[in-house]
Amino acid sequence: MKNPYPKKSVEIIGYEYLTPLHLVRALNAPKVRKGRDAMYILAEDFVVSYRTADDKLHFVTAPAGMVTDLTSSPVHSVVAPTGPWLEAAIIHDFLYVAWEAIPGALGDSYKTTKQDRAFADDMLHAGCKAAGVGWFKRNMIYAAVRAGGWKPFYEADGVSFLTAKQLDEVLDAKGC
């Protein structure tokens, strides 16, 4: 997997959704995320772009087979699992687990940084803004992930991506 994290801290000034979001909730979804059901799985790659202050265009692709629980929130009455922030939450989920699939420079595992987490949270904020989420709600979501996202980010989630074979089995059973 290509490393989605920038090498240095960046200011995100533009954010755009480039592909539709295709999720599947399969009957035979494997339990892969800390023993929980793989509630939803990306059926196809989901791509966004962002522009940085130096006017460079970058792309982030959450790959088909990524496992997601949609919008994670301890208080679903305030931030529901779905809403106009869903697509931003999917990219955020990806950026919170992508490091698990990136090989390190010396053949070891990738060493994530505070900057990687800040980038993931900033992308969530920019994605919410691009989706038209109101100022108060998007800043509340952002504050929540900044305050409570450290543990989920730094803790390996197990298997966050299905293999091609597992994804085919899920899609075949669903009739997709």
PyMOL commands that place a pseudoatom at each C-alpha (Angstrom):
pseudoatom trace, name=CA, resn=MET, resi=1, chain=A, elem=C, hetatm=0, pos=[0.000, 0.000, 0.000]
pseudoatom trace, name=CA, resn=LYS, resi=2, chain=A, elem=C, hetatm=0, pos=[1.221, 3.484, -0.867]
pseudoatom trace, name=CA, resn=ASN, resi=3, chain=A, elem=C, hetatm=0, pos=[1.838, 5.736, 2.116]
pseudoatom trace, name=CA, resn=PRO, resi=4, chain=A, elem=C, hetatm=0, pos=[-1.042, 8.292, 2.216]
pseudoatom trace, name=CA, resn=TYR, resi=5, chain=A, elem=C, hetatm=0, pos=[0.564, 10.507, 4.857]
pseudoatom trace, name=CA, resn=PRO, resi=6, chain=A, elem=C, hetatm=0, pos=[2.454, 13.655, 3.815]
pseudoatom trace, name=CA, resn=LYS, resi=7, chain=A, elem=C, hetatm=0, pos=[6.135, 13.832, 4.758]
pseudoatom trace, name=CA, resn=LYS, resi=8, chain=A, elem=C, hetatm=0, pos=[5.614, 17.163, 6.494]
pseudoatom trace, name=CA, resn=SER, resi=9, chain=A, elem=C, hetatm=0, pos=[2.715, 18.994, 8.077]
pseudoatom trace, name=CA, resn=VAL, resi=10, chain=A, elem=C, hetatm=0, pos=[0.396, 20.469, 5.430]
pseudoatom trace, name=CA, resn=GLU, resi=11, chain=A, elem=C, hetatm=0, pos=[-2.424, 22.963, 5.336]
pseudoatom trace, name=CA, resn=ILE, resi=12, chain=A, elem=C, hetatm=0, pos=[-5.408, 21.517, 3.462]
pseudoatom trace, name=CA, resn=ILE, resi=13, chain=A, elem=C, hetatm=0, pos=[-7.066, 24.247, 1.415]
pseudoatom trace, name=CA, resn=GLY, resi=14, chain=A, elem=C, hetatm=0, pos=[-9.171, 22.168, -0.951]
pseudoatom trace, name=CA, resn=TYR, resi=15, chain=A, elem=C, hetatm=0, pos=[-10.933, 18.811, -0.646]
pseudoatom trace, name=CA, resn=GLU, resi=16, chain=A, elem=C, hetatm=0, pos=[-13.008, 17.004, -3.245]
pseudoatom trace, name=CA, resn=TYR, resi=17, chain=A, elem=C, hetatm=0, pos=[-14.812, 13.671, -3.451]
pseudoatom trace, name=CA, resn=LEU, resi=18, chain=A, elem=C, hetatm=0, pos=[-13.830, 12.009, -6.740]
pseudoatom trace, name=CA, resn=THR, resi=19, chain=A, elem=C, hetatm=0, pos=[-15.689, 8.686, -6.664]
pseudoatom trace, name=CA, resn=PRO, resi=20, chain=A, elem=C, hetatm=0, pos=[-18.968, 7.500, -5.213]
pseudoatom trace, name=CA, resn=LEU, resi=21, chain=A, elem=C, hetatm=0, pos=[-18.904, 5.615, -1.925]
pseudoatom trace, name=CA, resn=HIS, resi=22, chain=A, elem=C, hetatm=0, pos=[-19.822, 1.935, -2.364]
pseudoatom trace, name=CA, resn=LEU, resi=23, chain=A, elem=C, hetatm=0, pos=[-20.326, 0.071, 0.908]
pseudoatom trace, name=CA, resn=VAL, resi=24, chain=A, elem=C, hetatm=0, pos=[-21.562, -3.450, 1.458]
pseudoatom trace, name=CA, resn=ARG, resi=25, chain=A, elem=C, hetatm=0, pos=[-22.917, -5.040, 4.597]
pseudoatom trace, name=CA, resn=ALA, resi=26, chain=A, elem=C, hetatm=0, pos=[-22.625, -8.726, 3.916]
pseudoatom trace, name=CA, resn=LEU, resi=27, chain=A, elem=C, hetatm=0, pos=[-24.233, -11.645, 5.669]
pseudoatom trace, name=CA, resn=ASN, resi=28, chain=A, elem=C, hetatm=0, pos=[-20.924, -13.483, 5.867]
pseudoatom trace, name=CA, resn=ALA, resi=29, chain=A, elem=C, hetatm=0, pos=[-18.767, -10.503, 6.854]
pseudoatom trace, name=CA, resn=PRO, resi=30, chain=A, elem=C, hetatm=0, pos=[-15.744, -11.818, 8.724]
pseudoatom trace, name=CA, resn=LYS, resi=31, chain=A, elem=C, hetatm=0, pos=[-15.009, -10.643, 12.237]
pseudoatom trace, name=CA, resn=VAL, resi=32, chain=A, elem=C, hetatm=0, pos=[-11.762, -8.803, 11.757]
pseudoatom trace, name=CA, resn=ARG, resi=33, chain=A, elem=C, hetatm=0, pos=[-11.729, -5.593, 13.800]
pseudoatom trace, name=CA, resn=LYS, resi=34, chain=A, elem=C, hetatm=0, pos=[-10.946, -6.524, 17.406]
pseudoatom trace, name=CA, resn=GLY, resi=35, chain=A, elem=C, hetatm=0, pos=[-13.513, -9.312, 17.289]
pseudoatom trace, name=CA, resn=ARG, resi=36, chain=A, elem=C, hetatm=0, pos=[-16.373, -7.063, 16.201]
pseudoatom trace, name=CA, resn=ASP, resi=37, chain=A, elem=C, hetatm=0, pos=[-18.368, -7.748, 13.098]
pseudoatom trace, name=CA, resn=ALA, resi=38, chain=A, elem=C, hetatm=0, pos=[-17.009, -6.154, 9.968]
pseudoatom trace, name=CA, resn=MET, resi=39, chain=A, elem=C, hetatm=0, pos=[-20.072, -3.974, 9.869]
pseudoatom trace, name=CA, resn=TYR, resi=40, chain=A, elem=C, hetatm=0, pos=[-19.414, -2.444, 6.456]
pseudoatom trace, name=CA, resn=ILE, resi=41, chain=A, elem=C, hetatm=0, pos=[-16.816, -3.062, 3.800]
pseudoatom trace, name=CA, resn=LEU, resi=42, chain=A, elem=C, hetatm=0, pos=[-15.770, -0.829, 0.928]
pseudoatom trace, name=CA, resn=ALA, resi=43, chain=A, elem=C, hetatm=0, pos=[-16.882, -2.638, -2.215]
pseudoatom trace, name=CA, resn=GLU, resi=44, chain=A, elem=C, hetatm=0, pos=[-14.817, -0.341, -4.466]
pseudoatom trace, name=CA, resn=ASP, resi=45, chain=A, elem=C, hetatm=0, pos=[-11.933, 2.072, -4.044]
pseudoatom trace, name=CA, resn=PHE, resi=46, chain=A, elem=C, hetatm=0, pos=[-13.058, 5.430, -2.635]
pseudoatom trace, name=CA, resn=VAL, resi=47, chain=A, elem=C, hetatm=0, pos=[-10.956, 8.389, -3.783]
pseudoatom trace, name=CA, resn=VAL, resi=48, chain=A, elem=C, hetatm=0, pos=[-10.676, 11.972, -2.600]
pseudoatom trace, name=CA, resn=SER, resi=49, chain=A, elem=C, hetatm=0, pos=[-8.281, 14.728, -3.545]
pseudoatom trace, name=CA, resn=TYR, resi=50, chain=A, elem=C, hetatm=0, pos=[-6.929, 17.563, -1.493]
pseudoatom trace, name=CA, resn=ARG, resi=51, chain=A, elem=C, hetatm=0, pos=[-4.946, 20.632, -2.364]
pseudoatom trace, name=CA, resn=THR, resi=52, chain=A, elem=C, hetatm=0, pos=[-2.274, 22.035, -0.092]
pseudoatom trace, name=CA, resn=ALA, resi=53, chain=A, elem=C, hetatm=0, pos=[-1.280, 25.642, 0.508]
pseudoatom trace, name=CA, resn=ASP, resi=54, chain=A, elem=C, hetatm=0, pos=[1.572, 25.245, -2.016]
pseudoatom trace, name=CA, resn=ASP, resi=55, chain=A, elem=C, hetatm=0, pos=[-1.153, 24.499, -4.642]
pseudoatom trace, name=CA, resn=LYS, resi=56, chain=A, elem=C, hetatm=0, pos=[-0.143, 20.850, -5.083]
pseudoatom trace, name=CA, resn=LEU, resi=57, chain=A, elem=C, hetatm=0, pos=[-2.900, 18.316, -5.715]
pseudoatom trace, name=CA, resn=HIS, resi=58, chain=A, elem=C, hetatm=0, pos=[-2.803, 15.035, -3.766]
pseudoatom trace, name=CA, resn=PHE, resi=59, chain=A, elem=C, hetatm=0, pos=[-5.008, 11.942, -3.746]
pseudoatom trace, name=CA, resn=VAL, resi=60, chain=A, elem=C, hetatm=0, pos=[-6.060, 9.544, -0.998]
pseudoatom trace, name=CA, resn=THR, resi=61, chain=A, elem=C, hetatm=0, pos=[-7.586, 6.195, -1.932]
pseudoatom trace, name=CA, resn=ALA, resi=62, chain=A, elem=C, hetatm=0, pos=[-9.358, 4.076, 0.649]
pseudoatom trace, name=CA, resn=PRO, resi=63, chain=A, elem=C, hetatm=0, pos=[-9.108, 0.640, -0.982]
pseudoatom trace, name=CA, resn=ALA, resi=64, chain=A, elem=C, hetatm=0, pos=[-11.855, -1.840, -1.714]
pseudoatom trace, name=CA, resn=GLY, resi=65, chain=A, elem=C, hetatm=0, pos=[-11.916, -4.355, 1.127]
pseudoatom trace, name=CA, resn=MET, resi=66, chain=A, elem=C, hetatm=0, pos=[-11.386, -1.808, 3.893]
pseudoatom trace, name=CA, resn=VAL, resi=67, chain=A, elem=C, hetatm=0, pos=[-13.474, -2.586, 6.953]
pseudoatom trace, name=CA, resn=THR, resi=68, chain=A, elem=C, hetatm=0, pos=[-15.348, 0.299, 8.558]
pseudoatom trace, name=CA, resn=ASP, resi=69, chain=A, elem=C, hetatm=0, pos=[-17.841, 0.903, 11.339]
pseudoatom trace, name=CA, resn=LEU, resi=70, chain=A, elem=C, hetatm=0, pos=[-18.994, 4.081, 9.562]
pseudoatom trace, name=CA, resn=THR, resi=71, chain=A, elem=C, hetatm=0, pos=[-18.859, 7.123, 11.832]
pseudoatom trace, name=CA, resn=SER, resi=72, chain=A, elem=C, hetatm=0, pos=[-17.497, 6.090, 15.220]
pseudoatom trace, name=CA, resn=SER, resi=73, chain=A, elem=C, hetatm=0, pos=[-18.975, 8.101, 18.040]
pseudoatom trace, name=CA, resn=PRO, resi=74, chain=A, elem=C, hetatm=0, pos=[-19.528, 7.376, 21.705]
pseudoatom trace, name=CA, resn=VAL, resi=75, chain=A, elem=C, hetatm=0, pos=[-22.680, 9.508, 21.507]
pseudoatom trace, name=CA, resn=HIS, resi=76, chain=A, elem=C, hetatm=0, pos=[-24.632, 8.514, 18.382]
pseudoatom trace, name=CA, resn=SER, resi=77, chain=A, elem=C, hetatm=0, pos=[-27.476, 10.831, 19.393]
pseudoatom trace, name=CA, resn=VAL, resi=78, chain=A, elem=C, hetatm=0, pos=[-25.128, 13.750, 18.676]
pseudoatom trace, name=CA, resn=VAL, resi=79, chain=A, elem=C, hetatm=0, pos=[-23.215, 12.325, 15.691]
pseudoatom trace, name=CA, resn=ALA, resi=80, chain=A, elem=C, hetatm=0, pos=[-25.087, 9.475, 14.015]
pseudoatom trace, name=CA, resn=PRO, resi=81, chain=A, elem=C, hetatm=0, pos=[-23.216, 6.716, 12.129]
pseudoatom trace, name=CA, resn=THR, resi=82, chain=A, elem=C, hetatm=0, pos=[-24.486, 8.222, 8.872]
pseudoatom trace, name=CA, resn=GLY, resi=83, chain=A, elem=C, hetatm=0, pos=[-25.040, 11.775, 7.746]
pseudoatom trace, name=CA, resn=PRO, resi=84, chain=A, elem=C, hetatm=0, pos=[-23.359, 14.267, 5.459]
pseudoatom trace, name=CA, resn=TRP, resi=85, chain=A, elem=C, hetatm=0, pos=[-20.078, 13.526, 7.277]
pseudoatom trace, name=CA, resn=LEU, resi=86, chain=A, elem=C, hetatm=0, pos=[-20.073, 9.814, 6.340]
pseudoatom trace, name=CA, resn=GLU, resi=87, chain=A, elem=C, hetatm=0, pos=[-17.686, 10.047, 3.381]
pseudoatom trace, name=CA, resn=ALA, resi=88, chain=A, elem=C, hetatm=0, pos=[-15.260, 12.153, 5.425]
pseudoatom trace, name=CA, resn=ALA, resi=89, chain=A, elem=C, hetatm=0, pos=[-15.471, 9.567, 8.226]
pseudoatom trace, name=CA, resn=ILE, resi=90, chain=A, elem=C, hetatm=0, pos=[-14.630, 6.740, 5.801]
pseudoatom trace, name=CA, resn=ILE, resi=91, chain=A, elem=C, hetatm=0, pos=[-11.444, 8.519, 4.668]
pseudoatom trace, name=CA, resn=HIS, resi=92, chain=A, elem=C, hetatm=0, pos=[-10.672, 9.259, 8.332]
pseudoatom trace, name=CA, resn=ASP, resi=93, chain=A, elem=C, hetatm=0, pos=[-11.135, 5.566, 9.183]
pseudoatom trace, name=CA, resn=PHE, resi=94, chain=A, elem=C, hetatm=0, pos=[-8.741, 4.695, 6.371]
pseudoatom trace, name=CA, resn=LEU, resi=95, chain=A, elem=C, hetatm=0, pos=[-6.117, 7.169, 7.560]
pseudoatom trace, name=CA, resn=TYR, resi=96, chain=A, elem=C, hetatm=0, pos=[-6.449, 5.791, 11.105]
pseudoatom trace, name=CA, resn=VAL, resi=97, chain=A, elem=C, hetatm=0, pos=[-5.566, 2.254, 9.956]
pseudoatom trace, name=CA, resn=ALA, resi=98, chain=A, elem=C, hetatm=0, pos=[-3.519, 2.711, 6.759]
pseudoatom trace, name=CA, resn=TRP, resi=99, chain=A, elem=C, hetatm=0, pos=[-0.239, 2.660, 8.668]
pseudoatom trace, name=CA, resn=GLU, resi=100, chain=A, elem=C, hetatm=0, pos=[-0.897, -0.982, 9.575]
pseudoatom trace, name=CA, resn=ALA, resi=101, chain=A, elem=C, hetatm=0, pos=[-0.489, -1.947, 5.895]
pseudoatom trace, name=CA, resn=ILE, resi=102, chain=A, elem=C, hetatm=0, pos=[2.533, 0.238, 5.026]
pseudoatom trace, name=CA, resn=PRO, resi=103, chain=A, elem=C, hetatm=0, pos=[5.916, -1.498, 5.140]
pseudoatom trace, name=CA, resn=GLY, resi=104, chain=A, elem=C, hetatm=0, pos=[8.664, 0.327, 6.990]
pseudoatom trace, name=CA, resn=ALA, resi=105, chain=A, elem=C, hetatm=0, pos=[11.874, 1.507, 5.377]
pseudoatom trace, name=CA, resn=LEU, resi=106, chain=A, elem=C, hetatm=0, pos=[13.891, -1.395, 6.787]
pseudoatom trace, name=CA, resn=GLY, resi=107, chain=A, elem=C, hetatm=0, pos=[11.340, -4.129, 6.122]
pseudoatom trace, name=CA, resn=ASP, resi=108, chain=A, elem=C, hetatm=0, pos=[9.806, -3.618, 9.558]
pseudoatom trace, name=CA, resn=SER, resi=109, chain=A, elem=C, hetatm=0, pos=[6.425, -2.027, 10.149]
pseudoatom trace, name=CA, resn=TYR, resi=110, chain=A, elem=C, hetatm=0, pos=[5.710, 1.638, 9.475]
pseudoatom trace, name=CA, resn=LYS, resi=111, chain=A, elem=C, hetatm=0, pos=[6.234, 3.916, 12.465]
pseudoatom trace, name=CA, resn=THR, resi=112, chain=A, elem=C, hetatm=0, pos=[3.282, 6.283, 12.679]
pseudoatom trace, name=CA, resn=THR, resi=113, chain=A, elem=C, hetatm=0, pos=[3.663, 9.812, 13.984]
pseudoatom trace, name=CA, resn=LYS, resi=114, chain=A, elem=C, hetatm=0, pos=[1.610, 12.490, 15.715]
pseudoatom trace, name=CA, resn=GLN, resi=115, chain=A, elem=C, hetatm=0, pos=[1.728, 14.344, 12.396]
pseudoatom trace, name=CA, resn=ASP, resi=116, chain=A, elem=C, hetatm=0, pos=[0.038, 11.367, 10.665]
pseudoatom trace, name=CA, resn=ARG, resi=117, chain=A, elem=C, hetatm=0, pos=[-2.803, 11.468, 13.172]
pseudoatom trace, name=CA, resn=ALA, resi=118, chain=A, elem=C, hetatm=0, pos=[-3.149, 15.253, 12.883]
pseudoatom trace, name=CA, resn=PHE, resi=119, chain=A, elem=C, hetatm=0, pos=[-3.340, 14.858, 9.091]
pseudoatom trace, name=CA, resn=ALA, resi=120, chain=A, elem=C, hetatm=0, pos=[-6.094, 12.228, 9.427]
pseudoatom trace, name=CA, resn=ASP, resi=121, chain=A, elem=C, hetatm=0, pos=[-8.088, 14.504, 11.736]
pseudoatom trace, name=CA, resn=ASP, resi=122, chain=A, elem=C, hetatm=0, pos=[-7.517, 17.537, 9.498]
pseudoatom trace, name=CA, resn=MET, resi=123, chain=A, elem=C, hetatm=0, pos=[-8.749, 15.516, 6.504]
pseudoatom trace, name=CA, resn=LEU, resi=124, chain=A, elem=C, hetatm=0, pos=[-11.913, 14.655, 8.458]
pseudoatom trace, name=CA, resn=HIS, resi=125, chain=A, elem=C, hetatm=0, pos=[-12.489, 18.344, 9.159]
pseudoatom trace, name=CA, resn=ALA, resi=126, chain=A, elem=C, hetatm=0, pos=[-11.840, 19.332, 5.520]
pseudoatom trace, name=CA, resn=GLY, resi=127, chain=A, elem=C, hetatm=0, pos=[-14.073, 16.504, 4.275]
pseudoatom trace, name=CA, resn=CYS, resi=128, chain=A, elem=C, hetatm=0, pos=[-16.905, 17.598, 6.559]
pseudoatom trace, name=CA, resn=LYS, resi=129, chain=A, elem=C, hetatm=0, pos=[-16.573, 21.152, 5.266]
pseudoatom trace, name=CA, resn=ALA, resi=130, chain=A, elem=C, hetatm=0, pos=[-16.586, 19.949, 1.637]
pseudoatom trace, name=CA, resn=ALA, resi=131, chain=A, elem=C, hetatm=0, pos=[-19.736, 17.915, 2.370]
pseudoatom trace, name=CA, resn=GLY, resi=132, chain=A, elem=C, hetatm=0, pos=[-21.535, 20.973, 3.730]
pseudoatom trace, name=CA, resn=VAL, resi=133, chain=A, elem=C, hetatm=0, pos=[-21.530, 19.928, 7.376]
pseudoatom trace, name=CA, resn=GLY, resi=134, chain=A, elem=C, hetatm=0, pos=[-22.281, 23.043, 9.421]
pseudoatom trace, name=CA, resn=TRP, resi=135, chain=A, elem=C, hetatm=0, pos=[-19.567, 24.908, 11.307]
pseudoatom trace, name=CA, resn=PHE, resi=136, chain=A, elem=C, hetatm=0, pos=[-20.698, 23.829, 14.781]
pseudoatom trace, name=CA, resn=LYS, resi=137, chain=A, elem=C, hetatm=0, pos=[-21.166, 20.120, 13.954]
pseudoatom trace, name=CA, resn=ARG, resi=138, chain=A, elem=C, hetatm=0, pos=[-17.899, 19.764, 11.998]
pseudoatom trace, name=CA, resn=ASN, resi=139, chain=A, elem=C, hetatm=0, pos=[-15.919, 21.495, 14.744]
pseudoatom trace, name=CA, resn=MET, resi=140, chain=A, elem=C, hetatm=0, pos=[-17.569, 19.319, 17.377]
pseudoatom trace, name=CA, resn=ILE, resi=141, chain=A, elem=C, hetatm=0, pos=[-16.645, 16.186, 15.369]
pseudoatom trace, name=CA, resn=TYR, resi=142, chain=A, elem=C, hetatm=0, pos=[-13.098, 17.472, 14.936]
pseudoatom trace, name=CA, resn=ALA, resi=143, chain=A, elem=C, hetatm=0, pos=[-12.709, 18.299, 18.641]
pseudoatom trace, name=CA, resn=ALA, resi=144, chain=A, elem=C, hetatm=0, pos=[-13.981, 14.825, 19.552]
pseudoatom trace, name=CA, resn=VAL, resi=145, chain=A, elem=C, hetatm=0, pos=[-11.435, 13.010, 17.370]
pseudoatom trace, name=CA, resn=ARG, resi=146, chain=A, elem=C, hetatm=0, pos=[-8.608, 15.255, 18.547]
pseudoatom trace, name=CA, resn=ALA, resi=147, chain=A, elem=C, hetatm=0, pos=[-9.544, 14.580, 22.189]
pseudoatom trace, name=CA, resn=GLY, resi=148, chain=A, elem=C, hetatm=0, pos=[-10.347, 10.878, 21.977]
pseudoatom trace, name=CA, resn=GLY, resi=149, chain=A, elem=C, hetatm=0, pos=[-8.785, 9.531, 18.789]
pseudoatom trace, name=CA, resn=TRP, resi=150, chain=A, elem=C, hetatm=0, pos=[-5.295, 8.917, 20.121]
pseudoatom trace, name=CA, resn=LYS, resi=151, chain=A, elem=C, hetatm=0, pos=[-6.001, 5.395, 21.375]
pseudoatom trace, name=CA, resn=PRO, resi=152, chain=A, elem=C, hetatm=0, pos=[-7.737, 4.072, 18.230]
pseudoatom trace, name=CA, resn=PHE, resi=153, chain=A, elem=C, hetatm=0, pos=[-5.053, 5.652, 16.035]
pseudoatom trace, name=CA, resn=TYR, resi=154, chain=A, elem=C, hetatm=0, pos=[-1.990, 4.198, 17.750]
pseudoatom trace, name=CA, resn=GLU, resi=155, chain=A, elem=C, hetatm=0, pos=[-3.481, 0.785, 18.493]
pseudoatom trace, name=CA, resn=ALA, resi=156, chain=A, elem=C, hetatm=0, pos=[-3.292, -1.764, 15.686]
pseudoatom trace, name=CA, resn=ASP, resi=157, chain=A, elem=C, hetatm=0, pos=[-6.824, -2.792, 14.824]
pseudoatom trace, name=CA, resn=GLY, resi=158, chain=A, elem=C, hetatm=0, pos=[-6.026, -6.297, 13.664]
pseudoatom trace, name=CA, resn=VAL, resi=159, chain=A, elem=C, hetatm=0, pos=[-7.091, -6.915, 10.104]
pseudoatom trace, name=CA, resn=SER, resi=160, chain=A, elem=C, hetatm=0, pos=[-8.502, -3.663, 8.761]
pseudoatom trace, name=CA, resn=PHE, resi=161, chain=A, elem=C, hetatm=0, pos=[-8.428, -4.757, 5.125]
pseudoatom trace, name=CA, resn=LEU, resi=162, chain=A, elem=C, hetatm=0, pos=[-9.866, -7.889, 3.571]
pseudoatom trace, name=CA, resn=THR, resi=163, chain=A, elem=C, hetatm=0, pos=[-7.763, -9.850, 1.129]
pseudoatom trace, name=CA, resn=ALA, resi=164, chain=A, elem=C, hetatm=0, pos=[-8.946, -9.913, -2.482]
pseudoatom trace, name=CA, resn=LYS, resi=165, chain=A, elem=C, hetatm=0, pos=[-10.244, -13.453, -1.884]
pseudoatom trace, name=CA, resn=GLN, resi=166, chain=A, elem=C, hetatm=0, pos=[-12.196, -12.426, 1.234]
pseudoatom trace, name=CA, resn=LEU, resi=167, chain=A, elem=C, hetatm=0, pos=[-13.680, -9.430, -0.584]
pseudoatom trace, name=CA, resn=ASP, resi=168, chain=A, elem=C, hetatm=0, pos=[-14.736, -11.618, -3.531]
pseudoatom trace, name=CA, resn=GLU, resi=169, chain=A, elem=C, hetatm=0, pos=[-16.415, -14.055, -1.121]
pseudoatom trace, name=CA, resn=VAL, resi=170, chain=A, elem=C, hetatm=0, pos=[-18.286, -11.204, 0.588]
pseudoatom trace, name=CA, resn=LEU, resi=171, chain=A, elem=C, hetatm=0, pos=[-19.399, -9.684, -2.708]
pseudoatom trace, name=CA, resn=ASP, resi=172, chain=A, elem=C, hetatm=0, pos=[-20.397, -13.072, -4.166]
pseudoatom trace, name=CA, resn=ALA, resi=173, chain=A, elem=C, hetatm=0, pos=[-22.513, -13.910, -1.112]
pseudoatom trace, name=CA, resn=LYS, resi=174, chain=A, elem=C, hetatm=0, pos=[-24.192, -10.514, -1.282]
pseudoatom trace, name=CA, resn=GLY, resi=175, chain=A, elem=C, hetatm=0, pos=[-24.925, -10.864, -4.972]
pseudoatom trace, name=CA, resn=CYS, resi=176, chain=A, elem=C, hetatm=0, pos=[-22.991, -7.688, -5.830]
for i in range(1, 176): cmd.bond("trace and resi %d" % i, "trace and resi %d" % (i + 1))
show_as sticks, trace
zoom trace
